[in-house]
Amino acid sequence: MELMELLTGRRTYRRFLQKEVSRDIIDEILYAARLASSAANKQPLSYVVIRDAKKVEDVFQCTRWAGYLPPGDGQPKDGEKPVLFIAVVENLSVSQDCDTDAGLAIGNMTLAAWNHGVGSCIIGACDKTKLSAMFGLTQEQKLHTVVAFGYPSHKSRITDAEEPGDIKYYLDENRDYVVPKRKREDVVTFL
């Protein structure tokens, strides 16, 4: 894909086909994370890949989806759930401040996935204590985020926000996601 097409299409997806993501694509997603810039090149992140169907379901049970929508509309149902999770783990013995590194790595991961038509949903709303235990994290490790992956079964598109504060995404008549974005003139100042 061309870069701007890739950036425009890489939206959040919350309903997925029940089609496995190949190991080659997973490896490319992880390689893309590894390529991300890192503050002082400390590289404080590590990753846990969850692809076994039972373990994916266990992780799914610890997540909350689409806070702007009613639970019946935002939470994936059976037959729509992700087929893969990748947990982003901060290694605190390397760095105590990993948010920028995590954001860059997650951006790379989701773009690499979308380049193969694999959608994603970045999830911070989860039971981090339970998931940390499930992943066997130590006291020197902290779960930053889990990212859900799968081939989308719906569309997601961007529209201009009518008002700067009108940013709540919603479902259209086809249950596709519509994501209002603030207009450039509302967020950019040229000096």
C-alpha positions as CSV (number, residue, x, y, z in Angstrom):
1,M,0.0,0.0,0.0
2,E,1.0,3.6,-0.4
3,L,1.9,5.3,2.9
4,M,-1.1,7.6,3.2
5,E,-3.5,4.8,2.1
6,L,-2.0,2.7,4.8
7,L,-2.3,5.4,7.4
8,T,-5.9,6.2,6.4
9,G,-7.0,2.5,6.4
10,R,-5.3,1.6,9.7
11,R,-8.2,2.3,11.9
12,T,-9.4,0.5,15.0
13,Y,-11.3,-2.7,14.2
14,R,-13.4,-4.5,16.8
15,R,-15.0,-7.4,14.9
16,F,-12.9,-10.0,13.2
17,L,-13.2,-13.0,10.8
18,Q,-12.2,-16.2,12.5
19,K,-9.2,-16.6,10.2
20,E,-5.8,-17.3,11.6
21,V,-3.0,-14.8,11.2
22,S,0.0,-16.6,9.7
23,R,3.3,-17.0,11.6
24,D,5.0,-15.0,8.8
25,I,2.8,-12.0,9.4
26,I,3.1,-12.3,13.2
27,D,6.9,-12.3,12.7
28,E,6.7,-9.2,10.5
29,I,4.5,-7.4,13.1
30,L,7.1,-8.2,15.8
31,Y,10.0,-7.2,13.6
32,A,8.2,-3.9,12.9
33,A,8.0,-3.4,16.7
34,R,11.7,-4.1,17.1
35,L,12.5,-1.4,14.4
36,A,10.7,1.4,16.3
37,S,12.8,4.2,17.7
38,S,13.6,4.0,21.4
39,A,14.6,6.7,23.9
40,A,18.3,6.5,24.4
41,N,18.0,3.3,22.4
42,K,17.3,1.5,25.7
43,Q,14.8,-0.8,24.0
44,P,12.8,-1.5,27.3
45,L,9.9,-3.4,25.7
46,S,9.2,-7.0,25.3
47,Y,6.2,-8.8,23.9
48,V,4.0,-11.8,24.7
49,V,2.2,-13.4,21.7
50,I,-1.1,-15.1,22.5
51,R,-2.4,-17.1,19.6
52,D,-3.7,-20.4,21.1
53,A,-7.5,-20.2,20.8
54,K,-8.1,-21.0,24.5
55,K,-5.5,-18.5,25.7
56,V,-6.9,-15.8,23.3
57,E,-10.3,-16.3,24.9
58,D,-8.8,-16.1,28.4
59,V,-7.2,-12.7,27.5
60,F,-10.4,-11.5,25.8
61,Q,-12.3,-12.1,29.0
62,C,-10.0,-9.6,30.7
63,T,-10.6,-6.8,28.1
64,R,-13.2,-4.0,27.7
65,W,-14.0,-2.7,24.3
66,A,-15.5,0.5,22.7
67,G,-16.2,2.7,25.7
68,Y,-18.3,5.1,23.7
69,L,-20.7,2.4,22.6
70,P,-23.3,0.3,24.6
71,P,-21.7,-3.0,25.5
72,G,-23.9,-4.9,23.1
73,D,-22.6,-2.8,20.2
74,G,-18.9,-2.4,21.0
75,Q,-18.0,-5.8,22.6
76,P,-17.2,-8.4,19.9
77,K,-19.5,-11.4,20.1
78,D,-18.7,-15.1,19.5
79,G,-17.6,-15.4,15.9
80,E,-16.2,-11.8,15.9
81,K,-13.5,-12.0,18.5
82,P,-9.8,-11.4,17.8
83,V,-7.7,-14.4,16.9
84,L,-4.4,-13.0,18.2
85,F,-3.2,-10.7,21.0
86,I,0.2,-9.3,21.5
87,A,1.0,-7.9,24.9
88,V,3.4,-5.0,25.2
89,V,5.5,-5.3,28.3
90,E,7.6,-2.6,29.9
91,N,10.9,-3.8,31.5
92,L,11.2,-1.4,34.4
93,S,14.8,-2.4,35.1
94,V,15.7,-0.9,31.7
95,S,13.5,2.2,31.9
96,Q,10.8,3.5,34.1
97,D,9.2,5.7,31.4
98,C,8.3,3.6,28.4
99,D,5.1,5.3,27.0
100,T,6.7,6.9,24.0
101,D,8.6,3.8,23.1
102,A,5.4,1.7,23.5
103,G,3.4,4.2,21.3
104,L,6.1,4.0,18.6
105,A,6.3,0.2,18.7
106,I,2.5,-0.2,18.7
107,G,2.2,2.2,15.8
108,N,4.7,0.1,13.8
109,M,3.0,-3.2,14.8
110,T,-0.5,-2.0,13.7
111,L,0.8,-0.6,10.4
112,A,2.7,-3.7,9.6
113,A,-0.4,-5.8,10.3
114,W,-2.6,-3.5,8.3
115,N,-0.2,-3.8,5.3
116,H,-1.4,-7.4,5.2
117,G,-5.1,-6.6,5.8
118,V,-4.9,-7.5,9.5
119,G,-6.8,-5.1,11.6
120,S,-6.1,-4.2,15.2
121,C,-7.5,-2.7,18.4
122,I,-5.2,-1.2,21.0
123,I,-6.6,-2.1,24.4
124,G,-5.5,-0.3,27.6
125,A,-8.9,-1.0,29.3
126,C,-8.1,-4.4,30.7
127,D,-7.4,-6.3,33.9
128,K,-3.7,-5.7,34.0
129,T,-3.2,-7.5,37.3
130,K,-4.9,-10.7,36.0
131,L,-3.2,-10.5,32.6
132,S,0.2,-9.9,34.2
133,A,-0.2,-13.1,36.3
134,M,-1.4,-15.0,33.2
135,F,1.7,-13.8,31.2
136,G,4.1,-14.7,34.1
137,L,5.4,-11.1,34.4
138,T,7.9,-10.4,37.2
139,Q,8.0,-7.4,39.5
140,E,10.4,-5.8,37.1
141,Q,7.9,-6.0,34.3
142,K,4.7,-4.0,33.8
143,L,2.0,-4.7,31.3
144,H,1.5,-1.6,29.1
145,T,-1.1,-2.6,26.6
146,V,-2.6,-5.6,24.8
147,V,-3.2,-5.3,21.1
148,A,-5.9,-7.5,19.5
149,F,-5.4,-8.6,15.9
150,G,-7.5,-10.3,13.2
151,Y,-8.9,-9.8,9.7
152,P,-11.7,-7.3,10.1
153,S,-15.3,-8.3,9.3
154,H,-16.4,-4.6,9.2
155,K,-15.3,-1.3,7.8
156,S,-14.0,1.7,9.6
157,R,-13.8,5.2,8.1
158,I,-12.8,8.7,9.1
159,T,-15.0,11.7,8.9
160,D,-14.4,15.4,9.8
161,A,-15.7,16.3,13.2
162,E,-18.5,18.9,12.8
163,E,-17.3,20.5,16.1
164,P,-13.8,20.2,17.7
165,G,-15.3,18.3,20.7
166,D,-17.5,16.0,18.6
167,I,-15.1,13.0,18.6
168,K,-17.2,10.1,19.7
169,Y,-17.0,7.2,17.2
170,Y,-20.2,5.5,16.3
171,L,-21.7,2.7,14.2
172,D,-23.5,3.5,11.0
173,E,-26.5,1.7,9.6
174,N,-24.2,-1.2,8.4
175,R,-22.6,-1.5,11.9
176,D,-19.4,-0.1,10.4
177,Y,-17.3,2.3,12.5
178,V,-17.3,6.0,11.8
179,V,-14.5,7.9,13.5
180,P,-14.8,11.7,13.6
181,K,-11.4,13.4,13.5
182,R,-10.8,17.0,14.4
183,K,-10.1,19.2,11.3
184,R,-6.6,20.3,10.7
185,E,-7.4,23.9,11.4
186,D,-8.7,22.9,14.8
187,V,-5.5,21.2,15.9
188,V,-2.7,22.9,14.0
189,T,-1.1,26.4,14.5
190,F,1.4,27.7,12.0
191,L,3.8,30.3,13.4
